[in-house]
Amino acid sequence: MIRTMGLLGLSAILFCVSLQGQNQGGTTQTRVEFEPVGPVAVKAGRTTPVAFTFHIKPGFHVNSNKPSAEELIPTQLSFSPPADVVIAKVQYPAGELMSFPFDPSQKLSVYSGDITIKAAVLTQPGMAPGTYTVHGEFKYQACDNNACYPPKKLPVDFNIAVAKGSAGHGSTRPRPNKQSPHIH
């Protein structure tokens, strides 16, 4: 009897561990991936554009940055840059209006496939040359045709290579113009 209970207990534990492993696989499934950004070169005191590409797995979609209903969770990209760096002019693509089997009468503004979010890296004029890491988060809620999953935060990190900026705008050498006495 004790041996039978021991086998039943062991079987129950193995069954629970098996279910837990399957459940963990489902909850950690990546539905969106970030395509790494190479180092962004920028001169101190200047602005440089940067693009962030995200791949939404087939069969899934995420709400756009401007969802069509107030209760839906918008997709957002935010940053925590180092001192003397600003990430500005964040531009999200327009969402695609789609209807889904759970409510064919309502169209939702969503992203699917690959999306690119554009921004600008601004550095302060006196910033020291060097490589700096910008940390960020891509917040989204993935859904399929049957359900929406808990919101997720995907880390978004990239490096900026800051070069020494110039003292002014353009060259310091005088340029001849039409009224220069040296031009005939």
Backbone bond lengths (Angstrom), bond angles and torsions (degrees), N, CA, C in turn:
res aa  C-N    CA-C-N  psi(-1)  N-CA   C-N-CA  omega(-1)  CA-C   N-CA-C  phi
1 M - - - 1.437 - - 1.527 110.41 -
2 I 1.342 117.29 -45.60 1.461 120.97 -179.88 1.527 109.96 -65.12
3 R 1.352 114.58 -39.83 1.458 118.39 179.75 1.521 110.39 -64.87
4 T 1.315 119.16 -40.06 1.462 123.09 178.25 1.517 110.05 -63.99
5 M 1.350 117.86 -42.52 1.466 121.23 179.21 1.530 110.04 -65.78
6 G 1.331 116.58 -36.42 1.463 120.32 177.90 1.515 111.48 -64.28
7 L 1.360 116.26 -42.03 1.460 120.24 177.51 1.521 111.25 -66.63
8 L 1.340 116.36 -40.70 1.467 119.78 178.13 1.535 110.20 -64.46
9 G 1.315 117.05 -41.87 1.470 121.07 178.96 1.526 111.32 -62.97
10 L 1.340 115.93 -44.02 1.448 120.84 178.27 1.526 110.68 -63.39
11 S 1.322 116.63 -42.28 1.468 120.87 177.72 1.522 110.78 -61.19
12 A 1.340 116.74 -43.07 1.464 121.08 179.70 1.529 110.58 -63.26
13 I 1.327 117.29 -41.79 1.476 121.01 179.59 1.525 110.02 -64.15
14 L 1.339 117.06 -45.85 1.462 120.10 179.53 1.526 111.01 -62.68
15 F 1.308 118.35 -39.06 1.459 122.95 177.90 1.528 110.12 -62.32
16 C 1.334 117.20 -45.54 1.473 120.98 179.96 1.528 111.19 -65.14
17 V 1.334 116.69 -41.31 1.465 120.01 178.40 1.526 109.63 -63.62
18 S 1.336 116.67 -40.00 1.462 120.65 178.33 1.523 110.72 -62.15
19 L 1.335 117.10 -45.53 1.466 120.81 178.43 1.523 111.14 -63.88
20 Q 1.315 116.65 -40.35 1.460 120.50 -179.44 1.529 109.62 -63.58
21 G 1.315 118.36 -41.66 1.459 121.93 178.40 1.515 111.53 -63.24
22 Q 1.356 117.33 -39.94 1.460 120.67 177.68 1.516 110.32 -67.36
23 N 1.329 117.63 -41.12 1.454 121.90 -178.89 1.518 110.28 -65.40
24 Q 1.337 116.93 -42.15 1.457 119.35 179.18 1.513 110.89 -62.42
25 G 1.314 117.17 -38.04 1.461 120.32 177.85 1.514 110.77 -61.62
26 G 1.317 117.91 -37.43 1.458 121.59 180.00 1.517 112.25 -72.79
27 T 1.327 118.14 -36.64 1.456 119.55 -176.38 1.521 111.81 -81.91
28 T 1.303 118.26 -21.40 1.454 119.66 -179.65 1.525 111.77 -99.16
29 Q 1.324 117.33 3.95 1.449 120.83 -179.45 1.529 109.44 -59.29
30 T 1.318 115.82 130.50 1.450 120.90 178.60 1.516 108.97 -83.61
31 R 1.311 115.25 121.06 1.466 120.67 179.78 1.522 111.50 -103.41
32 V 1.350 115.81 -19.07 1.463 122.33 177.66 1.525 107.90 -135.90
33 E 1.333 116.46 136.85 1.463 121.66 176.97 1.521 109.78 -122.82
34 F 1.322 115.78 146.66 1.460 123.23 178.16 1.520 108.68 -98.74
35 E 1.323 116.76 129.59 1.459 120.75 175.34 1.523 107.74 -85.72
36 P 1.325 118.41 117.20 1.467 120.26 -175.63 1.528 112.63 -55.07
37 V 1.323 115.19 144.43 1.455 123.26 178.00 1.521 107.25 -99.91
38 G 1.333 116.56 130.23 1.460 120.23 176.50 1.517 109.82 -68.49
39 P 1.308 118.11 169.97 1.465 119.89 179.69 1.530 111.08 -56.36
40 V 1.316 115.65 134.60 1.458 122.79 -179.48 1.528 107.35 -97.49
41 A 1.339 116.91 118.16 1.466 121.54 -179.49 1.525 109.52 -87.39
42 V 1.334 116.36 130.69 1.464 121.44 178.89 1.527 108.77 -149.08
43 K 1.325 116.01 141.66 1.466 120.15 175.76 1.513 108.55 -85.73
44 A 1.322 116.45 147.02 1.462 121.49 177.20 1.527 108.79 -56.09
45 G 1.323 116.08 133.75 1.458 121.59 179.89 1.515 114.21 83.17
46 R 1.306 118.02 7.35 1.470 122.41 -177.27 1.525 111.53 -119.81
47 T 1.324 114.07 174.38 1.460 122.66 179.71 1.523 109.08 -122.26
48 T 1.325 117.09 140.40 1.457 122.89 178.21 1.526 109.27 -136.10
49 P 1.346 117.37 136.45 1.468 119.16 177.03 1.531 111.17 -74.74
50 V 1.321 115.22 153.00 1.462 121.87 176.09 1.524 107.85 -144.19
51 A 1.333 116.48 145.40 1.467 121.38 -179.84 1.525 109.12 -123.16
52 F 1.325 115.76 138.81 1.460 123.18 -179.88 1.524 107.89 -117.01
53 T 1.333 116.69 121.07 1.455 121.13 -178.51 1.524 109.91 -108.68
54 F 1.317 114.83 133.76 1.463 122.67 178.48 1.521 108.57 -122.83
55 H 1.331 115.24 140.01 1.459 121.85 179.78 1.534 108.34 -110.00
56 I 1.316 115.95 115.80 1.466 121.47 177.07 1.525 106.58 -93.94
57 K 1.318 115.78 124.26 1.464 121.29 -174.82 1.534 111.08 -60.24
58 P 1.335 116.15 148.03 1.468 119.98 177.52 1.531 110.97 -56.42
59 G 1.313 115.90 140.63 1.464 121.62 -179.83 1.518 113.34 90.52
60 F 1.340 117.55 -5.46 1.463 121.51 -179.96 1.525 110.25 -121.63
61 H 1.305 115.35 160.09 1.458 123.04 171.83 1.520 107.37 -145.24
62 V 1.329 115.99 161.58 1.463 121.81 174.82 1.518 106.99 -127.62
63 N 1.322 116.32 153.72 1.459 119.44 176.21 1.518 108.70 -62.91
64 S 1.333 116.46 148.65 1.461 119.51 176.86 1.529 109.36 -72.55
65 N 1.311 116.10 178.23 1.458 121.02 176.75 1.530 110.93 -66.87
66 K 1.318 116.87 -23.98 1.470 122.51 177.19 1.526 108.15 -124.14
67 P 1.350 116.62 79.11 1.459 119.01 -177.83 1.529 111.24 -63.01
68 S 1.317 115.38 156.09 1.459 120.59 -175.70 1.528 113.66 -80.34
69 A 1.311 118.03 -5.50 1.466 121.15 177.16 1.531 108.66 -133.99
70 E 1.324 116.21 142.09 1.462 122.22 -175.57 1.525 113.53 -60.50
71 E 1.313 117.16 -32.99 1.468 120.44 -176.04 1.538 113.37 -79.83
72 L 1.326 117.66 -7.64 1.462 120.53 179.85 1.527 110.50 -82.74
73 I 1.324 116.26 147.17 1.464 122.54 -177.04 1.528 109.28 -86.16
74 P 1.349 117.44 119.33 1.469 119.96 -179.31 1.523 112.18 -74.56
75 T 1.312 115.79 151.51 1.455 122.12 172.08 1.521 107.44 -77.93
76 Q 1.349 116.75 132.97 1.461 121.00 -178.27 1.519 110.94 -139.39
77 L 1.321 115.11 141.23 1.454 122.26 175.25 1.521 106.97 -117.27
78 S 1.349 117.16 121.03 1.467 120.99 -178.24 1.527 108.94 -129.67
79 F 1.343 114.88 158.43 1.466 120.31 -175.04 1.513 111.50 -133.55
80 S 1.338 114.90 154.49 1.460 124.34 170.97 1.528 106.18 -125.45
81 P 1.347 116.83 80.70 1.463 119.19 -176.20 1.519 111.90 -78.07
82 P 1.338 116.76 161.43 1.462 120.32 175.47 1.532 110.18 -69.04
83 A 1.322 116.38 168.13 1.468 121.06 178.35 1.525 109.13 -56.80
84 D 1.308 116.45 147.53 1.469 124.90 178.81 1.522 113.94 72.48
85 V 1.332 117.76 9.83 1.466 121.77 176.71 1.522 108.17 -125.79
86 V 1.329 115.73 136.58 1.462 121.75 176.68 1.523 107.70 -127.99
87 I 1.324 116.43 135.87 1.466 121.70 172.09 1.529 105.19 -103.85
88 A 1.332 116.05 116.97 1.466 120.73 -172.96 1.522 110.95 -130.77
89 K 1.318 114.29 176.05 1.470 122.50 175.71 1.528 112.36 51.98
90 V 1.324 117.10 44.75 1.464 120.77 179.13 1.529 107.89 -69.34
91 Q 1.338 116.03 121.89 1.460 122.60 -177.29 1.524 110.00 -119.54
92 Y 1.319 114.97 117.67 1.464 121.36 178.84 1.523 109.01 -92.42
93 P 1.331 117.12 148.11 1.468 118.28 174.73 1.530 109.88 -70.93
94 A 1.305 116.12 159.33 1.468 120.52 175.07 1.527 108.31 -67.68
95 G 1.305 116.15 143.44 1.462 120.05 176.51 1.514 109.95 -77.57
96 E 1.316 114.97 160.25 1.460 121.43 176.37 1.528 107.70 -99.24
97 L 1.334 117.27 130.13 1.465 120.48 178.84 1.522 108.78 -80.27
98 M 1.339 115.49 120.10 1.462 121.30 -178.65 1.518 110.05 -136.42
99 S 1.330 115.84 149.66 1.463 119.83 172.53 1.526 107.42 -110.11
100 F 1.344 114.84 155.72 1.460 120.65 -175.20 1.525 110.02 -129.28
101 P 1.344 117.28 159.17 1.466 121.60 -176.49 1.533 114.37 -55.43
102 F 1.345 118.43 -29.79 1.457 119.57 -177.42 1.531 111.97 -70.37
103 D 1.352 119.61 -21.75 1.460 123.62 174.62 1.527 108.94 -159.65
104 P 1.353 117.03 81.72 1.464 120.78 -175.56 1.539 113.85 -63.04
105 S 1.322 117.92 -17.76 1.470 120.07 -178.11 1.528 112.75 -81.35
106 Q 1.341 118.13 -15.70 1.462 121.62 -177.89 1.528 110.30 -107.03
107 K 1.341 115.37 131.45 1.463 120.33 176.10 1.524 108.03 -100.46
108 L 1.343 115.20 131.96 1.455 121.57 -179.50 1.523 109.59 -110.86
109 S 1.331 116.60 144.66 1.459 122.66 177.02 1.519 108.05 -87.36
110 V 1.347 116.04 110.63 1.467 120.70 -173.60 1.520 111.45 -134.31
111 Y 1.332 114.07 165.24 1.461 122.89 170.13 1.518 107.35 -112.21
112 S 1.327 115.74 143.25 1.463 121.25 172.02 1.527 107.20 -147.28
113 G 1.317 116.42 164.48 1.466 119.30 -177.80 1.518 110.65 70.33
114 D 1.335 116.24 -136.42 1.463 121.52 179.82 1.522 109.74 -101.24
115 I 1.322 116.63 136.30 1.462 120.97 175.38 1.523 108.94 -128.36
116 T 1.318 115.53 148.82 1.463 121.45 177.93 1.519 109.16 -124.17
117 I 1.320 115.00 128.09 1.464 122.42 177.16 1.521 106.36 -110.15
118 K 1.338 116.26 128.36 1.468 120.92 -177.51 1.521 110.02 -103.24
119 A 1.330 114.81 152.37 1.463 120.95 177.62 1.521 108.26 -155.23
120 A 1.334 115.33 179.58 1.460 121.47 176.90 1.519 108.85 -128.74
121 V 1.346 115.88 138.85 1.459 122.44 175.07 1.522 106.56 -99.47
122 L 1.342 117.21 121.78 1.460 122.85 178.14 1.514 108.32 -114.34
123 T 1.325 116.16 133.84 1.463 120.31 177.59 1.523 109.12 -119.70
124 Q 1.304 116.72 151.11 1.467 122.63 179.58 1.531 109.85 -75.88
125 P 1.346 117.70 148.71 1.471 121.06 -177.14 1.532 114.47 -56.61
126 G 1.301 120.00 -37.68 1.456 121.56 -176.87 1.518 114.24 -91.33
127 M 1.313 118.22 13.15 1.463 121.06 -176.51 1.535 111.15 -65.54
128 A 1.313 115.73 134.85 1.464 121.30 -179.94 1.521 110.46 -69.34
129 P 1.326 117.20 137.24 1.467 119.79 176.05 1.531 110.49 -60.35
130 G 1.311 115.98 149.79 1.459 121.38 178.91 1.512 111.11 151.55
131 T 1.318 115.17 -175.71 1.467 121.87 178.46 1.517 108.62 -106.28
132 Y 1.324 115.16 131.50 1.462 122.14 -178.13 1.529 108.37 -127.18
133 T 1.328 116.04 146.01 1.458 120.84 177.82 1.521 109.94 -103.36
134 V 1.324 114.98 131.67 1.457 121.86 175.55 1.526 106.83 -105.04
135 H 1.325 116.52 127.25 1.466 121.89 178.18 1.518 108.79 -103.76
136 G 1.320 115.67 146.23 1.454 119.83 178.92 1.512 111.47 -155.75
137 E 1.344 114.29 179.32 1.470 121.90 179.18 1.516 109.64 -140.02
138 F 1.318 114.36 139.23 1.458 122.69 172.36 1.521 105.94 -107.43
139 K 1.340 117.05 109.35 1.467 121.77 -179.07 1.524 108.73 -99.00
140 Y 1.334 115.37 130.46 1.463 119.85 -177.53 1.524 110.21 -153.51
141 Q 1.318 115.04 164.29 1.462 121.23 170.97 1.517 107.03 -127.47
142 A 1.312 116.45 114.18 1.463 121.79 -179.49 1.519 110.35 -86.07
143 C 1.322 114.71 144.51 1.467 121.74 177.96 1.524 107.85 -137.77
144 D 1.323 115.13 158.84 1.456 120.45 168.82 1.525 106.08 -120.48
145 N 1.317 118.92 -164.81 1.464 120.85 -177.52 1.520 113.71 -71.52
146 N 1.344 117.61 -11.99 1.463 120.42 -176.15 1.517 114.69 -114.31
147 A 1.330 117.71 -28.00 1.465 119.46 -172.95 1.523 111.22 -154.93
148 C 1.326 114.43 160.08 1.458 121.62 170.84 1.524 107.38 -108.91
149 Y 1.318 115.61 144.94 1.457 121.70 -176.19 1.529 109.32 -104.08
150 P 1.315 117.90 163.57 1.471 119.61 -179.33 1.535 111.23 -56.45
151 P 1.328 116.82 145.24 1.472 120.19 178.02 1.519 111.46 -57.51
152 K 1.326 116.18 148.21 1.463 122.57 -178.84 1.523 109.70 -127.79
153 K 1.344 114.62 160.65 1.458 122.76 174.25 1.519 106.95 -125.12
154 L 1.312 116.41 121.47 1.459 122.51 -179.42 1.525 108.50 -106.94
155 P 1.355 118.89 123.32 1.469 120.12 179.74 1.527 111.19 -64.72
156 V 1.321 115.35 140.14 1.460 122.95 178.73 1.525 106.73 -130.96
157 D 1.324 117.15 103.20 1.458 121.65 -179.96 1.521 109.00 -120.17
158 F 1.340 115.89 142.81 1.457 120.26 174.16 1.525 108.89 -154.05
159 N 1.327 115.39 161.27 1.465 121.26 -178.70 1.524 110.54 -105.34
160 I 1.336 114.62 146.65 1.452 119.73 170.78 1.531 107.20 -118.40
161 A 1.323 115.58 137.48 1.461 122.01 178.15 1.524 106.76 -105.10
162 V 1.320 116.36 107.30 1.458 121.57 -176.81 1.524 108.89 -92.66
163 A 1.339 115.35 126.62 1.460 121.60 176.04 1.524 108.33 -105.67
164 K 1.316 115.96 159.13 1.455 120.53 179.28 1.525 109.47 -61.36
165 G 1.323 116.04 132.18 1.456 121.03 -179.62 1.513 111.00 -81.65
166 S 1.323 116.32 163.77 1.464 120.61 177.89 1.525 109.31 -84.96
167 A 1.314 116.57 158.14 1.469 122.07 -177.01 1.518 111.81 -67.36
168 G 1.283 117.29 -32.53 1.471 120.11 -178.56 1.504 110.15 -139.77
169 H 1.294 115.75 -168.33 1.462 120.44 177.68 1.512 108.12 -92.34
170 G 1.302 116.63 110.71 1.446 120.41 176.80 1.522 112.40 92.17
171 S 1.306 115.71 -163.04 1.455 122.35 -175.38 1.529 111.64 -78.65
172 T 1.325 116.16 152.16 1.461 120.97 176.99 1.526 110.91 -90.04
173 R 1.316 118.70 -8.29 1.456 123.16 178.58 1.523 109.95 -79.48
174 P 1.344 119.07 133.85 1.452 119.10 178.12 1.521 110.46 -67.48
175 R 1.325 115.17 142.00 1.453 120.06 178.76 1.521 109.14 -107.45
176 P 1.323 116.65 140.53 1.454 118.09 177.07 1.525 110.87 -68.02
177 N 1.306 117.36 149.03 1.453 121.67 174.30 1.527 108.10 -127.57
178 K 1.315 117.34 -176.37 1.453 121.30 -175.39 1.535 112.25 -60.29
179 Q 1.286 116.45 -28.19 1.458 119.05 -176.84 1.527 113.01 -96.39
180 S 1.284 117.18 8.43 1.449 120.07 178.52 1.525 109.47 -69.53
181 P 1.332 118.00 134.09 1.458 119.62 -179.17 1.534 112.37 -69.19
182 H 1.325 118.10 -11.11 1.461 120.87 -177.46 1.520 112.93 -90.02
183 I 1.327 116.71 -3.89 1.456 119.44 -179.71 1.516 108.09 -110.06
184 H 1.347 118.29 125.82 1.470 121.64 -179.44 1.465 110.68 -116.14
